Amino acid sequence: MLIEDSGLTGMQAELAEWDDTSAKLGFVRWQWEYYRATYDLKLEDKPNREDYYLRVNMRAVEGKLEQPDAVLAAESVYIGKASFPHGLDYEAPIPDAVLNAAKQKLAAWKQLLA
């Protein structure tokens, strides 16, 4: 599921700032290469014993990712259900509690960057 009202889309900051603020909220920078990265946050639906991941795609607009002063811009924000053995199902319905928790994390991240 694409989250279009994330508040992060289009925001720019240095890699070091993205890493610092995301870590404070529990996000991890998983996939990355010279010009792209994703930050993921695991969200658990404990009553149903299912896991969901909030994923924020980034693109370097200045410099390369191995440089802490590289400037990254947030692109798409997705949430998907974890599927076995690995992967995300972006078409699966997202429980309201999980979606609300995701939106709260995104709002908190935006505030940390402001």
N, C-alpha and C positions, 0 to 999 in steps of 0.2 A: 504494500500500500504506500503510495506516495503521500507524504505529508506536505501539502502546499503552503500552509500557513505557519511554517516553523519559526519564522522570524530570523533564522540564520542565513537563508538563501541570499547570496550576494554579499554577505559580510566578508571583510578582509582583515587579516591580522598576520603577524609573523608566526612562523612555525612554532617557535618557542612558546608564544602566548597561547596558541591553540593547544599545544601539548599540556601546558601548565593548567589551564582552565578546564580542559576536558578531564584530566586526571582527578581534579577536585570533585568531579561529579560522577566518577566511576567509568568514564569512557576509556577505551583503549585504542591506540592507533595500530590497527592490524595490517591490512594490506597497504603497501606503499611501493612506489617506484620513483623515478626522478621527478615526475611532474604530477602524479596523482596519489591520493591517500584516502583511506576511509577510517572514520572513527566509529567504533561500535560500542553499544551499551546493552548488556544482557538484562532483560526484564523477565521476571518469573510470574507466572500465573499459578500460584501455589494451590488453590482449590482444584484446579484441573491438571496440575503437574505438567504444565507445558511451558516452554521457554520461547521468548520472542527477542528479537534484536532490533534495536534502533540503530540505523546506519546513516552517517552523514558523509557524503562524498565531497572531497576537496580537490582543488586543482591549483597548482603553483602558477601565479601570475607574474612573479618576479623571483628569479633565482631557481635553485634546485632543492629538492626536499632534504638532502643531507646537510643543508646550511640552516642554522637556527634562525637566521634573519631572512630566510626566504619568505615571501608573502604568499599566503594561500587564500583562496576565495572559496567559501562554502557554496556547493552546488545543490544537488538534489538530496532530499532527506526521505528515507524510507523506513518502514517497519515491516518485519516479516516474522513468520513463525519458523522456528528451527525445525528442520526436517532431517531424518536419519538417512545416511550416516553423517552427512555434512551438507549444509546448504540452507537457504532461506526460501520459504514459500511466501512470496509477496502478494499472492492472491487470496490467502487464507483470511477469514474474518478475524479481526482483532477485538478482544474483549474490551469493553468500555474502560474498565479499571486500568488495564495495561496501556491503552491509548492515552488516557488522562495522565498517567505517570510519565509517559514519554513526552507529552506536551509540557509538563511541569519541568522536566529536565532540560528541554530545549529552551524554555523561557529563562531558567536559571543560568544556562550557558550564555545566552544572549546578554543577560545582565552582567555577568562576570567580564564580558568583553567590552561592555560600554564604558 
